Amino acid sequence: MAFLRSVARCNSFVSKKLHIRSNAEFNGKLLRSELLASHRYYNELKRELNTRFNSSIASATSGHKPQQKATQNEKGMSPKDPLDLSFNNPNAAFKSKTTGELIRGYVVYLLCSSTYLVDNNLKLMKVFKALLGERLFALMMKQTFYGHFVAGEDRHKIIPTLERLRSFGVKPILDYSVEEDLSQEEAEKREVESISSRLSNVRLIVDSLFGYNDSRSSTSQAPAAPVTSSDKALPQYTVDKTFADRRYKVSSARTYFYLNEATCERNMEIFIKCLEAVSGATFGTGITAIKLTALGRPQLLLQMSEVITRTRQYMMELVGGQGNVMTHHKTIKDLEQYYSSMGDNKDVKEFLKNITSDKEGILHLFPWSGIVDDNAQLSETFRVPDPKTGQMRRLTSQIPPKEEEMFRNMIRRLNTIAKAAEELDVRIMIDAEQTYFQPAISRITLEMMRKYNKEKAIVFNTYQCYLKEAYSEVCTDLEQAKRQNFFFGAKLVRGAYMEQERARASALGYADPINPSYEATTQMYHKTLTECLRRIKILKDQGEAANRIGIMVASHNEDTVRFALQKMEEIGISPEDKVICFGQLLGMCDYITMPLGQSGYSAYKYIPYGPVNEVLPYLSRRAVENKGVLQKIKKEKRLLRTEILRRLIRGQLFYKPEGKYIPI
Ligand SMILES: Cc1cc2nc3c(=O)[nH]c(=O)nc-3n(C[C@H](O)[C@H](O)[C@H](O)COP(=O)(O)OP(=O)(O)OC[C@H]3O[C@@H](n4cnc5c(N)ncnc54)[C@H](O)[C@@H]3O)c2cc1C
């Protein structure tokens, strides 16, 4: 039955796909090639599902297990194991693995414990590749690191992994993990070139010398405003060559370096293919991970982040007190009063007209919905009245038309992806990145949520709890979701860029954005999660759909996972409410993910895929990250050893994993 349903889904899938493509805004050539590729993929997928369906019918008629599975599925009776909260049960952790896979995992973790191997991993991989040749090297990698951490070369080859995980109650977050293997010099060159084009270079210098003064005398009625101290370039948003290689001290996150608009277009296509793979192979339950820095020029995110920070400073100067615009609870009437000294100014009137507000006060000073919808001109949009000078003040430097167009391209790409996700009925999770991009990424994502999360959570944001501001950011965004009536989806992480953030803050002379200690980060994580759960509970108690708030606890920390489970129990939120899910990387902490999935919780594995030779940087990062979490490796190794031994003693070395679980 499950396969019948999936074949039927496939049929509607292609018509949906056609619809998406007809809506898509990319050019005709791309559209045709995409359509052909999608059609080919659909046919292949359909063939594959039909084959599997036929074989399941064959086994069913011969009385084999698949029929039991189908019957159980029909009745909706997924088996449910009791959950060992100490996550110490090797059988529960590894019942989805063959003994060969367990041995491979053990060897990989042994290798990850060697400082020499980890420190020189990328060099060694290249040496082996040169010695063995591509084919033998690929074989060696598949028997070790690649086989353990990566699901397969392409979206077809990953299907067995996805299906196996699914049969053990676990869903995928797909990530096409191909990374360019750039040298540090090349990465720095690209970053500096992309961040400071010749024009912006001049602009950066001029702006930092003179501040952002709106010199558009033709539209501005008041005389030019004098430069104020607040107009000086904010150090966290300046470009510094020392930190141009954004991979510096980052092991658990991927970095995209901007090359040109065509590369961003290709990245968009890859994300859409991920969505299709997720939709085809998981029947709507999967997620695709998206990085905004892959979709456009990072300079634009940097500039927009600066605008957001300046807007907060502006509100602080105007009305006093910390926080963002929403937390000030000011009304348009209040602002009219602040600007009264500017008289009957048409720019001020226009500005006030574009403010987003409701009965509880002002939500945004700028028309963000317009920015993610249509052809907004950024440098024209981010202007505010300055009562001190009686003039409009620009919060960003003048952006050249070409760069404005690049920004619109980035937004168009994101919209195309979100529309595809909506049509395919799958979800996208926007990753959180460095703090100098993050305010813009978060703002844009929230507007995407407002636009696409009207009926359910399709777009998810990510919040890094190592940030001092994490809790207040989440509270504000939850409040916006409530006031603007959209579904709020969030992935909570601790954060992947800590060392780089701290080094950059110290070198460029701005306040460290990271919590002072690991304990403070954990506290922030737990406090933020508790607030989300509290709001979910309120929704439940009020008889509203609890899933208006959906949270992913993305952590390898078992204390945090336990904390979430205990809080769920305490507050009265069950897995069936489908509001809390858990996420870990493929090949890491199976002892957390698998028991969660098998006991009926919503559990996800972050699934990287891509050709062997092109995911080496990803594998390298996994090795480094694992070296940094020795306690977790120790536990993983101990559990693997116990399970291998148990199978040996019980004569189960040829154990074949067959799950009958159905993910919630
Ligand atoms: C499914 C998934 C998705 C992810 N997506 C993202 C993403 O979009 N963006 C992103 O940035 N990261 C992301 N991460 C990575 C994540 O942020 C963490 O780097 C990683 O998971 C380690 O944190 P932990 O809670 O798993 O483990 P733990 O070992 O408990 O925590 C380690 C983390 O604690 C924090 N920390 C350590 N020491 C200190 C200190 N002295 N002061 C303050 N904080 C400290 C750091 O963030 C460090 O990475 C993701 C992780 C997963 C599993």
The ligand as an SDF file (V2000), in Angstrom:
LIG
                    3D

 53 58  0  0  0  0  0  0  0  0999 V2000
   21.0210   18.9280   12.1200 C   0  0  0  0  0  0  0  0  0  0  0  0
   21.9990   20.0210   12.4280 C   0  0  0  0  0  0  0  0  0  0  0  0
   21.8980   21.2390   11.7740 C   0  0  0  0  0  0  0  0  0  0  0  0
   22.8060   22.2770   12.0600 C   0  0  0  0  0  0  0  0  0  0  0  0
   22.6640   23.4910   11.4440 N   0  0  0  0  0  0  0  0  0  0  0  0
   23.4560   24.5240   11.8120 C   0  0  0  0  0  0  0  0  0  0  0  0
   23.2740   25.8380   11.2810 C   0  0  0  0  0  0  0  0  0  0  0  0
   22.4040   26.0650   10.4360 O   0  0  0  0  0  0  0  0  0  0  0  0
   24.0970   26.8270   11.7050 N   0  0  0  0  0  0  0  0  0  0  0  0
   25.0720   26.6250   12.6460 C   0  0  0  0  0  0  0  0  0  0  0  0
   25.7620   27.5930   13.0240 O   0  0  0  0  0  0  0  0  0  0  0  0
   25.2820   25.3990   13.1620 N   0  0  0  0  0  0  0  0  0  0  0  0
   24.5080   24.3460   12.7750 C   0  0  0  0  0  0  0  0  0  0  0  0
   24.7300   23.1070   13.3070 N   0  0  0  0  0  0  0  0  0  0  0  0
   25.9330   22.8560   14.1310 C   0  0  0  0  0  0  0  0  0  0  0  0
   25.6830   23.2260   15.5780 C   0  0  0  0  0  0  0  0  0  0  0  0
   25.5220   24.6050   15.6940 O   0  0  0  0  0  0  0  0  0  0  0  0
   26.8360   22.8230   16.5080 C   0  0  0  0  0  0  0  0  0  0  0  0
   28.0400   23.3640   16.0510 O   0  0  0  0  0  0  0  0  0  0  0  0
   27.0390   21.3660   16.6530 C   0  0  0  0  0  0  0  0  0  0  0  0
   25.8550   20.6550   16.5620 O   0  0  0  0  0  0  0  0  0  0  0  0
   27.6630   21.1150   18.0380 C   0  0  0  0  0  0  0  0  0  0  0  0
   26.7690   21.4890   19.0640 O   0  0  0  0  0  0  0  0  0  0  0  0
   25.9710   20.3840   19.9090 P   0  0  0  0  0  0  0  0  0  0  0  0
   24.8480   21.0050   20.6280 O   0  0  0  0  0  0  0  0  0  0  0  0
   25.6240   19.3010   18.9750 O   0  0  0  0  0  0  0  0  0  0  0  0
   27.1050   19.7680   20.8520 O   0  0  0  0  0  0  0  0  0  0  0  0
   27.9140   20.2680   22.1170 P   0  0  0  0  0  0  0  0  0  0  0  0
   29.1940   19.5070   22.0570 O   0  0  0  0  0  0  0  0  0  0  0  0
   27.1080   20.1460   23.3540 O   0  0  0  0  0  0  0  0  0  0  0  0
   28.2160   21.7960   21.8990 O   0  0  0  0  0  0  0  0  0  0  0  0
   29.3300   22.3020   21.2280 C   0  0  0  0  0  0  0  0  0  0  0  0
   28.9620   23.7310   20.8890 C   0  0  0  0  0  0  0  0  0  0  0  0
   28.7810   24.4880   22.1060 O   0  0  0  0  0  0  0  0  0  0  0  0
   29.1710   25.8200   21.8890 C   0  0  0  0  0  0  0  0  0  0  0  0
   30.2370   26.1700   22.8370 N   0  0  0  0  0  0  0  0  0  0  0  0
   31.2820   25.4060   23.1520 C   0  0  0  0  0  0  0  0  0  0  0  0
   32.0900   26.0390   24.0260 N   0  0  0  0  0  0  0  0  0  0  0  0
   31.5530   27.2390   24.2580 C   0  0  0  0  0  0  0  0  0  0  0  0
   31.9440   28.3690   25.0490 C   0  0  0  0  0  0  0  0  0  0  0  0
   33.0420   28.3670   25.7690 N   0  0  0  0  0  0  0  0  0  0  0  0
   31.1540   29.4300   25.0370 N   0  0  0  0  0  0  0  0  0  0  0  0
   30.0150   29.4340   24.3200 C   0  0  0  0  0  0  0  0  0  0  0  0
   29.5840   28.4080   23.5500 N   0  0  0  0  0  0  0  0  0  0  0  0
   30.3500   27.3280   23.5070 C   0  0  0  0  0  0  0  0  0  0  0  0
   29.6670   25.9150   20.4650 C   0  0  0  0  0  0  0  0  0  0  0  0
   28.5930   26.3540   19.6930 O   0  0  0  0  0  0  0  0  0  0  0  0
   30.0090   24.4720   20.1050 C   0  0  0  0  0  0  0  0  0  0  0  0
   29.8700   24.2300   18.7260 O   0  0  0  0  0  0  0  0  0  0  0  0
   23.8420   22.0670   13.0310 C   0  0  0  0  0  0  0  0  0  0  0  0
   23.9290   20.8520   13.6870 C   0  0  0  0  0  0  0  0  0  0  0  0
   23.0370   19.8330   13.4060 C   0  0  0  0  0  0  0  0  0  0  0  0
   23.1640   18.5340   14.1240 C   0  0  0  0  0  0  0  0  0  0  0  0
  1  2  1  0
  2  3  1  0
  2 52  2  0
  3  4  2  0
  4  5  1  0
  4 50  1  0
  5  6  2  0
  6  7  1  0
  6 13  1  0
  7  8  2  0
  7  9  1  0
  9 10  1  0
 10 11  2  0
 10 12  1  0
 12 13  2  0
 13 14  1  0
 14 15  1  0
 14 50  1  0
 15 16  1  0
 16 17  1  0
 16 18  1  0
 18 19  1  0
 18 20  1  0
 20 21  1  0
 20 22  1  0
 22 23  1  0
 23 24  1  0
 24 25  2  0
 24 26  1  0
 24 27  1  0
 27 28  1  0
 28 29  2  0
 28 30  1  0
 28 31  1  0
 31 32  1  0
 32 33  1  0
 33 34  1  0
 33 48  1  0
 34 35  1  0
 35 36  1  0
 35 46  1  0
 36 37  1  0
 36 45  1  0
 37 38  2  0
 38 39  1  0
 39 40  1  0
 39 45  2  0
 40 41  1  0
 40 42  2  0
 42 43  1  0
 43 44  2  0
 44 45  1  0
 46 47  1  0
 46 48  1  0
 48 49  1  0
 50 51  2  0
 51 52  1  0
 52 53  1  0
M  END
$$$$
